Amino acid sequence: MKKMIALVCLGLATAVSTPAFAGAQQEKMKACNVEAKGMKGQERKDFMKKCLKKDYVLKSAAAKTEPAAKPSQKEKMKSCNAEAKSKKLKGDDRKKFMSSCLKG
C-alpha cells in the first residue's frame, strides 16, 4: 500500500511539473518561428537550431529589455521635484531649476 501511494505521488508530481517545463520551451519555439518568418530550407533549419539554444537572445526579448526612450511628464515632474527638494531650492531659484529640469 505504501509503495502504491509513493508511486501515485511520484506520478502526480511528474505530471504537474512536466507542462511547466514544456511551456517555456514552447514559448521559445513560438518566438523563434516568428523570427524565422520568410526563411526556407537549410537557412531556416540552421536558424532554428541556433535560436533554440539556451544562450540565444530573441530579438523580441531584447526589445523588451531596452529602456523607454523618454520618461512621461509625470515622471519628470516627480524626479525634478525630488531633486529640487534635496537641493533645498526655493522661490526664483526653484522656478528656474524646475523650468530647466522639465525641458531637458
Phi and psi restraints in degrees (range 20) as a CNS / XPLOR table:
assign (resid 1 and name C) (resid 2 and name N)
       (resid 2 and name CA) (resid 2 and name C) 1.0 -64.6 20.0 2
assign (resid 2 and name N) (resid 2 and name CA)
       (resid 2 and name C) (resid 3 and name N) 1.0 -37.2 20.0 2
assign (resid 2 and name C) (resid 3 and name N)
       (resid 3 and name CA) (resid 3 and name C) 1.0 -65.0 20.0 2
assign (resid 3 and name N) (resid 3 and name CA)
       (resid 3 and name C) (resid 4 and name N) 1.0 -39.1 20.0 2
assign (resid 3 and name C) (resid 4 and name N)
       (resid 4 and name CA) (resid 4 and name C) 1.0 -64.4 20.0 2
assign (resid 4 and name N) (resid 4 and name CA)
       (resid 4 and name C) (resid 5 and name N) 1.0 -44.3 20.0 2
assign (resid 4 and name C) (resid 5 and name N)
       (resid 5 and name CA) (resid 5 and name C) 1.0 -63.6 20.0 2
assign (resid 5 and name N) (resid 5 and name CA)
       (resid 5 and name C) (resid 6 and name N) 1.0 -42.5 20.0 2
assign (resid 5 and name C) (resid 6 and name N)
       (resid 6 and name CA) (resid 6 and name C) 1.0 -61.8 20.0 2
assign (resid 6 and name N) (resid 6 and name CA)
       (resid 6 and name C) (resid 7 and name N) 1.0 -43.0 20.0 2
assign (resid 6 and name C) (resid 7 and name N)
       (resid 7 and name CA) (resid 7 and name C) 1.0 -64.7 20.0 2
assign (resid 7 and name N) (resid 7 and name CA)
       (resid 7 and name C) (resid 8 and name N) 1.0 -40.3 20.0 2
assign (resid 7 and name C) (resid 8 and name N)
       (resid 8 and name CA) (resid 8 and name C) 1.0 -64.4 20.0 2
assign (resid 8 and name N) (resid 8 and name CA)
       (resid 8 and name C) (resid 9 and name N) 1.0 -44.0 20.0 2
assign (resid 8 and name C) (resid 9 and name N)
       (resid 9 and name CA) (resid 9 and name C) 1.0 -63.0 20.0 2
assign (resid 9 and name N) (resid 9 and name CA)
       (resid 9 and name C) (resid 10 and name N) 1.0 -43.0 20.0 2
assign (resid 9 and name C) (resid 10 and name N)
       (resid 10 and name CA) (resid 10 and name C) 1.0 -63.8 20.0 2
assign (resid 10 and name N) (resid 10 and name CA)
       (resid 10 and name C) (resid 11 and name N) 1.0 -43.2 20.0 2
assign (resid 10 and name C) (resid 11 and name N)
       (resid 11 and name CA) (resid 11 and name C) 1.0 -63.4 20.0 2
assign (resid 11 and name N) (resid 11 and name CA)
       (resid 11 and name C) (resid 12 and name N) 1.0 -40.4 20.0 2
assign (resid 11 and name C) (resid 12 and name N)
       (resid 12 and name CA) (resid 12 and name C) 1.0 -66.0 20.0 2
assign (resid 12 and name N) (resid 12 and name CA)
       (resid 12 and name C) (resid 13 and name N) 1.0 -43.0 20.0 2
assign (resid 12 and name C) (resid 13 and name N)
       (resid 13 and name CA) (resid 13 and name C) 1.0 -63.0 20.0 2
assign (resid 13 and name N) (resid 13 and name CA)
       (resid 13 and name C) (resid 14 and name N) 1.0 -40.7 20.0 2
assign (resid 13 and name C) (resid 14 and name N)
       (resid 14 and name CA) (resid 14 and name C) 1.0 -67.6 20.0 2
assign (resid 14 and name N) (resid 14 and name CA)
       (resid 14 and name C) (resid 15 and name N) 1.0 -41.8 20.0 2
assign (resid 14 and name C) (resid 15 and name N)
       (resid 15 and name CA) (resid 15 and name C) 1.0 -65.6 20.0 2
assign (resid 15 and name N) (resid 15 and name CA)
       (resid 15 and name C) (resid 16 and name N) 1.0 -34.9 20.0 2
assign (resid 15 and name C) (resid 16 and name N)
       (resid 16 and name CA) (resid 16 and name C) 1.0 -77.9 20.0 2
assign (resid 16 and name N) (resid 16 and name CA)
       (resid 16 and name C) (resid 17 and name N) 1.0 -39.4 20.0 2
assign (resid 16 and name C) (resid 17 and name N)
       (resid 17 and name CA) (resid 17 and name C) 1.0 -78.9 20.0 2
assign (resid 17 and name N) (resid 17 and name CA)
       (resid 17 and name C) (resid 18 and name N) 1.0 -29.9 20.0 2
assign (resid 17 and name C) (resid 18 and name N)
       (resid 18 and name CA) (resid 18 and name C) 1.0 -59.7 20.0 2
assign (resid 18 and name N) (resid 18 and name CA)
       (resid 18 and name C) (resid 19 and name N) 1.0 -47.7 20.0 2
assign (resid 18 and name C) (resid 19 and name N)
       (resid 19 and name CA) (resid 19 and name C) 1.0 -63.2 20.0 2
assign (resid 19 and name N) (resid 19 and name CA)
       (resid 19 and name C) (resid 20 and name N) 1.0 -30.2 20.0 2
assign (resid 19 and name C) (resid 20 and name N)
       (resid 20 and name CA) (resid 20 and name C) 1.0 -64.9 20.0 2
assign (resid 20 and name N) (resid 20 and name CA)
       (resid 20 and name C) (resid 21 and name N) 1.0 -42.2 20.0 2
assign (resid 20 and name C) (resid 21 and name N)
       (resid 21 and name CA) (resid 21 and name C) 1.0 -71.8 20.0 2
assign (resid 21 and name N) (resid 21 and name CA)
       (resid 21 and name C) (resid 22 and name N) 1.0 -36.8 20.0 2
assign (resid 21 and name C) (resid 22 and name N)
       (resid 22 and name CA) (resid 22 and name C) 1.0 -69.8 20.0 2
assign (resid 22 and name N) (resid 22 and name CA)
       (resid 22 and name C) (resid 23 and name N) 1.0 -29.5 20.0 2
assign (resid 22 and name C) (resid 23 and name N)
       (resid 23 and name CA) (resid 23 and name C) 1.0 -60.4 20.0 2
assign (resid 23 and name N) (resid 23 and name CA)
       (resid 23 and name C) (resid 24 and name N) 1.0 -44.6 20.0 2
assign (resid 23 and name C) (resid 24 and name N)
       (resid 24 and name CA) (resid 24 and name C) 1.0 -64.8 20.0 2
assign (resid 24 and name N) (resid 24 and name CA)
       (resid 24 and name C) (resid 25 and name N) 1.0 -42.2 20.0 2
assign (resid 24 and name C) (resid 25 and name N)
       (resid 25 and name CA) (resid 25 and name C) 1.0 -65.7 20.0 2
assign (resid 25 and name N) (resid 25 and name CA)
       (resid 25 and name C) (resid 26 and name N) 1.0 -39.9 20.0 2
assign (resid 25 and name C) (resid 26 and name N)
       (resid 26 and name CA) (resid 26 and name C) 1.0 -65.3 20.0 2
assign (resid 26 and name N) (resid 26 and name CA)
       (resid 26 and name C) (resid 27 and name N) 1.0 -39.0 20.0 2
assign (resid 26 and name C) (resid 27 and name N)
       (resid 27 and name CA) (resid 27 and name C) 1.0 -64.5 20.0 2
assign (resid 27 and name N) (resid 27 and name CA)
       (resid 27 and name C) (resid 28 and name N) 1.0 -41.2 20.0 2
assign (resid 27 and name C) (resid 28 and name N)
       (resid 28 and name CA) (resid 28 and name C) 1.0 -65.6 20.0 2
assign (resid 28 and name N) (resid 28 and name CA)
       (resid 28 and name C) (resid 29 and name N) 1.0 -39.4 20.0 2
assign (resid 28 and name C) (resid 29 and name N)
       (resid 29 and name CA) (resid 29 and name C) 1.0 -61.2 20.0 2
assign (resid 29 and name N) (resid 29 and name CA)
       (resid 29 and name C) (resid 30 and name N) 1.0 -43.2 20.0 2
assign (resid 29 and name C) (resid 30 and name N)
       (resid 30 and name CA) (resid 30 and name C) 1.0 -61.8 20.0 2
assign (resid 30 and name N) (resid 30 and name CA)
       (resid 30 and name C) (resid 31 and name N) 1.0 -45.1 20.0 2
assign (resid 30 and name C) (resid 31 and name N)
       (resid 31 and name CA) (resid 31 and name C) 1.0 -64.9 20.0 2
assign (resid 31 and name N) (resid 31 and name CA)
       (resid 31 and name C) (resid 32 and name N) 1.0 -40.0 20.0 2
assign (resid 31 and name C) (resid 32 and name N)
       (resid 32 and name CA) (resid 32 and name C) 1.0 -64.8 20.0 2
assign (resid 32 and name N) (resid 32 and name CA)
       (resid 32 and name C) (resid 33 and name N) 1.0 -38.5 20.0 2
assign (resid 32 and name C) (resid 33 and name N)
       (resid 33 and name CA) (resid 33 and name C) 1.0 -62.4 20.0 2
assign (resid 33 and name N) (resid 33 and name CA)
       (resid 33 and name C) (resid 34 and name N) 1.0 -38.5 20.0 2
assign (resid 33 and name C) (resid 34 and name N)
       (resid 34 and name CA) (resid 34 and name C) 1.0 -64.3 20.0 2
assign (resid 34 and name N) (resid 34 and name CA)
       (resid 34 and name C) (resid 35 and name N) 1.0 -44.7 20.0 2
assign (resid 34 and name C) (resid 35 and name N)
       (resid 35 and name CA) (resid 35 and name C) 1.0 -67.8 20.0 2
assign (resid 35 and name N) (resid 35 and name CA)
       (resid 35 and name C) (resid 36 and name N) 1.0 -28.4 20.0 2
assign (resid 35 and name C) (resid 36 and name N)
       (resid 36 and name CA) (resid 36 and name C) 1.0 -85.2 20.0 2
assign (resid 36 and name N) (resid 36 and name CA)
       (resid 36 and name C) (resid 37 and name N) 1.0 3.6 20.0 2
assign (resid 36 and name C) (resid 37 and name N)
       (resid 37 and name CA) (resid 37 and name C) 1.0 -56.9 20.0 2
assign (resid 37 and name N) (resid 37 and name CA)
       (resid 37 and name C) (resid 38 and name N) 1.0 130.3 20.0 2
assign (resid 37 and name C) (resid 38 and name N)
       (resid 38 and name CA) (resid 38 and name C) 1.0 95.3 20.0 2
assign (resid 38 and name N) (resid 38 and name CA)
       (resid 38 and name C) (resid 39 and name N) 1.0 -16.0 20.0 2
assign (resid 38 and name C) (resid 39 and name N)
       (resid 39 and name CA) (resid 39 and name C) 1.0 -84.6 20.0 2
assign (resid 39 and name N) (resid 39 and name CA)
       (resid 39 and name C) (resid 40 and name N) 1.0 151.0 20.0 2
assign (resid 39 and name C) (resid 40 and name N)
       (resid 40 and name CA) (resid 40 and name C) 1.0 -140.6 20.0 2
assign (resid 40 and name N) (resid 40 and name CA)
       (resid 40 and name C) (resid 41 and name N) 1.0 158.2 20.0 2
assign (resid 40 and name C) (resid 41 and name N)
       (resid 41 and name CA) (resid 41 and name C) 1.0 61.6 20.0 2
assign (resid 41 and name N) (resid 41 and name CA)
       (resid 41 and name C) (resid 42 and name N) 1.0 -137.2 20.0 2
assign (resid 41 and name C) (resid 42 and name N)
       (resid 42 and name CA) (resid 42 and name C) 1.0 -63.7 20.0 2
assign (resid 42 and name N) (resid 42 and name CA)
       (resid 42 and name C) (resid 43 and name N) 1.0 -34.7 20.0 2
assign (resid 42 and name C) (resid 43 and name N)
       (resid 43 and name CA) (resid 43 and name C) 1.0 -59.2 20.0 2
assign (resid 43 and name N) (resid 43 and name CA)
       (resid 43 and name C) (resid 44 and name N) 1.0 -44.7 20.0 2
assign (resid 43 and name C) (resid 44 and name N)
       (resid 44 and name CA) (resid 44 and name C) 1.0 -66.2 20.0 2
assign (resid 44 and name N) (resid 44 and name CA)
       (resid 44 and name C) (resid 45 and name N) 1.0 -43.8 20.0 2
assign (resid 44 and name C) (resid 45 and name N)
       (resid 45 and name CA) (resid 45 and name C) 1.0 -59.3 20.0 2
assign (resid 45 and name N) (resid 45 and name CA)
       (resid 45 and name C) (resid 46 and name N) 1.0 -45.6 20.0 2
assign (resid 45 and name C) (resid 46 and name N)
       (resid 46 and name CA) (resid 46 and name C) 1.0 -63.5 20.0 2
assign (resid 46 and name N) (resid 46 and name CA)
       (resid 46 and name C) (resid 47 and name N) 1.0 -42.6 20.0 2
assign (resid 46 and name C) (resid 47 and name N)
       (resid 47 and name CA) (resid 47 and name C) 1.0 -64.1 20.0 2
assign (resid 47 and name N) (resid 47 and name CA)
       (resid 47 and name C) (resid 48 and name N) 1.0 -45.7 20.0 2
assign (resid 47 and name C) (resid 48 and name N)
       (resid 48 and name CA) (resid 48 and name C) 1.0 -62.5 20.0 2
assign (resid 48 and name N) (resid 48 and name CA)
       (resid 48 and name C) (resid 49 and name N) 1.0 -39.4 20.0 2
assign (resid 48 and name C) (resid 49 and name N)
       (resid 49 and name CA) (resid 49 and name C) 1.0 -61.2 20.0 2
assign (resid 49 and name N) (resid 49 and name CA)
       (resid 49 and name C) (resid 50 and name N) 1.0 -44.6 20.0 2
assign (resid 49 and name C) (resid 50 and name N)
       (resid 50 and name CA) (resid 50 and name C) 1.0 -69.0 20.0 2
assign (resid 50 and name N) (resid 50 and name CA)
       (resid 50 and name C) (resid 51 and name N) 1.0 -41.7 20.0 2
assign (resid 50 and name C) (resid 51 and name N)
       (resid 51 and name CA) (resid 51 and name C) 1.0 -65.9 20.0 2
assign (resid 51 and name N) (resid 51 and name CA)
       (resid 51 and name C) (resid 52 and name N) 1.0 -36.8 20.0 2
assign (resid 51 and name C) (resid 52 and name N)
       (resid 52 and name CA) (resid 52 and name C) 1.0 -80.4 20.0 2
assign (resid 52 and name N) (resid 52 and name CA)
       (resid 52 and name C) (resid 53 and name N) 1.0 -3.0 20.0 2
assign (resid 52 and name C) (resid 53 and name N)
       (resid 53 and name CA) (resid 53 and name C) 1.0 -71.8 20.0 2
assign (resid 53 and name N) (resid 53 and name CA)
       (resid 53 and name C) (resid 54 and name N) 1.0 154.8 20.0 2
assign (resid 53 and name C) (resid 54 and name N)
       (resid 54 and name CA) (resid 54 and name C) 1.0 -59.4 20.0 2
assign (resid 54 and name N) (resid 54 and name CA)
       (resid 54 and name C) (resid 55 and name N) 1.0 -43.0 20.0 2
assign (resid 54 and name C) (resid 55 and name N)
       (resid 55 and name CA) (resid 55 and name C) 1.0 -82.7 20.0 2
assign (resid 55 and name N) (resid 55 and name CA)
       (resid 55 and name C) (resid 56 and name N) 1.0 -2.1 20.0 2
assign (resid 55 and name C) (resid 56 and name N)
       (resid 56 and name CA) (resid 56 and name C) 1.0 -76.7 20.0 2
assign (resid 56 and name N) (resid 56 and name CA)
       (resid 56 and name C) (resid 57 and name N) 1.0 130.6 20.0 2
assign (resid 56 and name C) (resid 57 and name N)
       (resid 57 and name CA) (resid 57 and name C) 1.0 -100.7 20.0 2
assign (resid 57 and name N) (resid 57 and name CA)
       (resid 57 and name C) (resid 58 and name N) 1.0 121.9 20.0 2
assign (resid 57 and name C) (resid 58 and name N)
       (resid 58 and name CA) (resid 58 and name C) 1.0 -69.2 20.0 2
assign (resid 58 and name N) (resid 58 and name CA)
       (resid 58 and name C) (resid 59 and name N) 1.0 146.3 20.0 2
assign (resid 58 and name C) (resid 59 and name N)
       (resid 59 and name CA) (resid 59 and name C) 1.0 -61.9 20.0 2
assign (resid 59 and name N) (resid 59 and name CA)
       (resid 59 and name C) (resid 60 and name N) 1.0 -39.5 20.0 2
assign (resid 59 and name C) (resid 60 and name N)
       (resid 60 and name CA) (resid 60 and name C) 1.0 -66.8 20.0 2
assign (resid 60 and name N) (resid 60 and name CA)
       (resid 60 and name C) (resid 61 and name N) 1.0 -35.2 20.0 2
assign (resid 60 and name C) (resid 61 and name N)
       (resid 61 and name CA) (resid 61 and name C) 1.0 -71.1 20.0 2
assign (resid 61 and name N) (resid 61 and name CA)
       (resid 61 and name C) (resid 62 and name N) 1.0 -37.5 20.0 2
assign (resid 61 and name C) (resid 62 and name N)
       (resid 62 and name CA) (resid 62 and name C) 1.0 -66.5 20.0 2
assign (resid 62 and name N) (resid 62 and name CA)
       (resid 62 and name C) (resid 63 and name N) 1.0 -36.4 20.0 2
assign (resid 62 and name C) (resid 63 and name N)
       (resid 63 and name CA) (resid 63 and name C) 1.0 -67.1 20.0 2
assign (resid 63 and name N) (resid 63 and name CA)
       (resid 63 and name C) (resid 64 and name N) 1.0 -33.7 20.0 2
assign (resid 63 and name C) (resid 64 and name N)
       (resid 64 and name CA) (resid 64 and name C) 1.0 -70.5 20.0 2
assign (resid 64 and name N) (resid 64 and name CA)
       (resid 64 and name C) (resid 65 and name N) 1.0 -29.3 20.0 2
assign (resid 64 and name C) (resid 65 and name N)
       (resid 65 and name CA) (resid 65 and name C) 1.0 -84.7 20.0 2
assign (resid 65 and name N) (resid 65 and name CA)
       (resid 65 and name C) (resid 66 and name N) 1.0 -12.5 20.0 2
assign (resid 65 and name C) (resid 66 and name N)
       (resid 66 and name CA) (resid 66 and name C) 1.0 -69.2 20.0 2
assign (resid 66 and name N) (resid 66 and name CA)
       (resid 66 and name C) (resid 67 and name N) 1.0 140.8 20.0 2
assign (resid 66 and name C) (resid 67 and name N)
       (resid 67 and name CA) (resid 67 and name C) 1.0 -69.4 20.0 2
assign (resid 67 and name N) (resid 67 and name CA)
       (resid 67 and name C) (resid 68 and name N) 1.0 156.7 20.0 2
assign (resid 67 and name C) (resid 68 and name N)
       (resid 68 and name CA) (resid 68 and name C) 1.0 -64.2 20.0 2
assign (resid 68 and name N) (resid 68 and name CA)
       (resid 68 and name C) (resid 69 and name N) 1.0 147.0 20.0 2
assign (resid 68 and name C) (resid 69 and name N)
       (resid 69 and name CA) (resid 69 and name C) 1.0 -62.9 20.0 2
assign (resid 69 and name N) (resid 69 and name CA)
       (resid 69 and name C) (resid 70 and name N) 1.0 -49.9 20.0 2
assign (resid 69 and name C) (resid 70 and name N)
       (resid 70 and name CA) (resid 70 and name C) 1.0 -142.3 20.0 2
assign (resid 70 and name N) (resid 70 and name CA)
       (resid 70 and name C) (resid 71 and name N) 1.0 144.1 20.0 2
assign (resid 70 and name C) (resid 71 and name N)
       (resid 71 and name CA) (resid 71 and name C) 1.0 -72.4 20.0 2
assign (resid 71 and name N) (resid 71 and name CA)
       (resid 71 and name C) (resid 72 and name N) 1.0 158.0 20.0 2
assign (resid 71 and name C) (resid 72 and name N)
       (resid 72 and name CA) (resid 72 and name C) 1.0 -71.9 20.0 2
assign (resid 72 and name N) (resid 72 and name CA)
       (resid 72 and name C) (resid 73 and name N) 1.0 165.8 20.0 2
assign (resid 72 and name C) (resid 73 and name N)
       (resid 73 and name CA) (resid 73 and name C) 1.0 -60.4 20.0 2
assign (resid 73 and name N) (resid 73 and name CA)
       (resid 73 and name C) (resid 74 and name N) 1.0 -38.9 20.0 2
assign (resid 73 and name C) (resid 74 and name N)
       (resid 74 and name CA) (resid 74 and name C) 1.0 -64.3 20.0 2
assign (resid 74 and name N) (resid 74 and name CA)
       (resid 74 and name C) (resid 75 and name N) 1.0 -42.3 20.0 2
assign (resid 74 and name C) (resid 75 and name N)
       (resid 75 and name CA) (resid 75 and name C) 1.0 -65.7 20.0 2
assign (resid 75 and name N) (resid 75 and name CA)
       (resid 75 and name C) (resid 76 and name N) 1.0 -40.6 20.0 2
assign (resid 75 and name C) (resid 76 and name N)
       (resid 76 and name CA) (resid 76 and name C) 1.0 -60.1 20.0 2
assign (resid 76 and name N) (resid 76 and name CA)
       (resid 76 and name C) (resid 77 and name N) 1.0 -45.4 20.0 2
assign (resid 76 and name C) (resid 77 and name N)
       (resid 77 and name CA) (resid 77 and name C) 1.0 -60.3 20.0 2
assign (resid 77 and name N) (resid 77 and name CA)
       (resid 77 and name C) (resid 78 and name N) 1.0 -43.8 20.0 2
assign (resid 77 and name C) (resid 78 and name N)
       (resid 78 and name CA) (resid 78 and name C) 1.0 -61.8 20.0 2
assign (resid 78 and name N) (resid 78 and name CA)
       (resid 78 and name C) (resid 79 and name N) 1.0 -48.2 20.0 2
assign (resid 78 and name C) (resid 79 and name N)
       (resid 79 and name CA) (resid 79 and name C) 1.0 -67.9 20.0 2
assign (resid 79 and name N) (resid 79 and name CA)
       (resid 79 and name C) (resid 80 and name N) 1.0 -39.2 20.0 2
assign (resid 79 and name C) (resid 80 and name N)
       (resid 80 and name CA) (resid 80 and name C) 1.0 -66.0 20.0 2
assign (resid 80 and name N) (resid 80 and name CA)
       (resid 80 and name C) (resid 81 and name N) 1.0 -42.0 20.0 2
assign (resid 80 and name C) (resid 81 and name N)
       (resid 81 and name CA) (resid 81 and name C) 1.0 -61.5 20.0 2
assign (resid 81 and name N) (resid 81 and name CA)
       (resid 81 and name C) (resid 82 and name N) 1.0 -42.9 20.0 2
assign (resid 81 and name C) (resid 82 and name N)
       (resid 82 and name CA) (resid 82 and name C) 1.0 -63.9 20.0 2
assign (resid 82 and name N) (resid 82 and name CA)
       (resid 82 and name C) (resid 83 and name N) 1.0 -41.2 20.0 2
assign (resid 82 and name C) (resid 83 and name N)
       (resid 83 and name CA) (resid 83 and name C) 1.0 -67.5 20.0 2
assign (resid 83 and name N) (resid 83 and name CA)
       (resid 83 and name C) (resid 84 and name N) 1.0 -42.1 20.0 2
assign (resid 83 and name C) (resid 84 and name N)
       (resid 84 and name CA) (resid 84 and name C) 1.0 -63.4 20.0 2
assign (resid 84 and name N) (resid 84 and name CA)
       (resid 84 and name C) (resid 85 and name N) 1.0 -38.1 20.0 2
assign (resid 84 and name C) (resid 85 and name N)
       (resid 85 and name CA) (resid 85 and name C) 1.0 -66.9 20.0 2
assign (resid 85 and name N) (resid 85 and name CA)
       (resid 85 and name C) (resid 86 and name N) 1.0 -41.9 20.0 2
assign (resid 85 and name C) (resid 86 and name N)
       (resid 86 and name CA) (resid 86 and name C) 1.0 -66.4 20.0 2
assign (resid 86 and name N) (resid 86 and name CA)
       (resid 86 and name C) (resid 87 and name N) 1.0 -30.4 20.0 2
assign (resid 86 and name C) (resid 87 and name N)
       (resid 87 and name CA) (resid 87 and name C) 1.0 -84.2 20.0 2
assign (resid 87 and name N) (resid 87 and name CA)
       (resid 87 and name C) (resid 88 and name N) 1.0 -4.8 20.0 2
assign (resid 87 and name C) (resid 88 and name N)
       (resid 88 and name CA) (resid 88 and name C) 1.0 56.5 20.0 2
assign (resid 88 and name N) (resid 88 and name CA)
       (resid 88 and name C) (resid 89 and name N) 1.0 45.7 20.0 2
assign (resid 88 and name C) (resid 89 and name N)
       (resid 89 and name CA) (resid 89 and name C) 1.0 -85.2 20.0 2
assign (resid 89 and name N) (resid 89 and name CA)
       (resid 89 and name C) (resid 90 and name N) 1.0 143.8 20.0 2
assign (resid 89 and name C) (resid 90 and name N)
       (resid 90 and name CA) (resid 90 and name C) 1.0 -142.7 20.0 2
assign (resid 90 and name N) (resid 90 and name CA)
       (resid 90 and name C) (resid 91 and name N) 1.0 158.8 20.0 2
assign (resid 90 and name C) (resid 91 and name N)
       (resid 91 and name CA) (resid 91 and name C) 1.0 62.6 20.0 2
assign (resid 91 and name N) (resid 91 and name CA)
       (resid 91 and name C) (resid 92 and name N) 1.0 -136.5 20.0 2
assign (resid 91 and name C) (resid 92 and name N)
       (resid 92 and name CA) (resid 92 and name C) 1.0 -62.6 20.0 2
assign (resid 92 and name N) (resid 92 and name CA)
       (resid 92 and name C) (resid 93 and name N) 1.0 -36.2 20.0 2
assign (resid 92 and name C) (resid 93 and name N)
       (resid 93 and name CA) (resid 93 and name C) 1.0 -60.8 20.0 2
assign (resid 93 and name N) (resid 93 and name CA)
       (resid 93 and name C) (resid 94 and name N) 1.0 -41.2 20.0 2
assign (resid 93 and name C) (resid 94 and name N)
       (resid 94 and name CA) (resid 94 and name C) 1.0 -66.6 20.0 2
assign (resid 94 and name N) (resid 94 and name CA)
       (resid 94 and name C) (resid 95 and name N) 1.0 -43.2 20.0 2
assign (resid 94 and name C) (resid 95 and name N)
       (resid 95 and name CA) (resid 95 and name C) 1.0 -60.4 20.0 2
assign (resid 95 and name N) (resid 95 and name CA)
       (resid 95 and name C) (resid 96 and name N) 1.0 -45.1 20.0 2
assign (resid 95 and name C) (resid 96 and name N)
       (resid 96 and name CA) (resid 96 and name C) 1.0 -62.9 20.0 2
assign (resid 96 and name N) (resid 96 and name CA)
       (resid 96 and name C) (resid 97 and name N) 1.0 -44.9 20.0 2
assign (resid 96 and name C) (resid 97 and name N)
       (resid 97 and name CA) (resid 97 and name C) 1.0 -62.3 20.0 2
assign (resid 97 and name N) (resid 97 and name CA)
       (resid 97 and name C) (resid 98 and name N) 1.0 -46.6 20.0 2
assign (resid 97 and name C) (resid 98 and name N)
       (resid 98 and name CA) (resid 98 and name C) 1.0 -61.9 20.0 2
assign (resid 98 and name N) (resid 98 and name CA)
       (resid 98 and name C) (resid 99 and name N) 1.0 -40.8 20.0 2
assign (resid 98 and name C) (resid 99 and name N)
       (resid 99 and name CA) (resid 99 and name C) 1.0 -62.2 20.0 2
assign (resid 99 and name N) (resid 99 and name CA)
       (resid 99 and name C) (resid 100 and name N) 1.0 -48.2 20.0 2
assign (resid 99 and name C) (resid 100 and name N)
       (resid 100 and name CA) (resid 100 and name C) 1.0 -69.3 20.0 2
assign (resid 100 and name N) (resid 100 and name CA)
       (resid 100 and name C) (resid 101 and name N) 1.0 -36.9 20.0 2
assign (resid 100 and name C) (resid 101 and name N)
       (resid 101 and name CA) (resid 101 and name C) 1.0 -65.3 20.0 2
assign (resid 101 and name N) (resid 101 and name CA)
       (resid 101 and name C) (resid 102 and name N) 1.0 -43.2 20.0 2
assign (resid 101 and name C) (resid 102 and name N)
       (resid 102 and name CA) (resid 102 and name C) 1.0 -71.9 20.0 2
assign (resid 102 and name N) (resid 102 and name CA)
       (resid 102 and name C) (resid 103 and name N) 1.0 -25.7 20.0 2
assign (resid 102 and name C) (resid 103 and name N)
       (resid 103 and name CA) (resid 103 and name C) 1.0 -75.3 20.0 2
assign (resid 103 and name N) (resid 103 and name CA)
       (resid 103 and name C) (resid 104 and name N) 1.0 -39.2 20.0 2
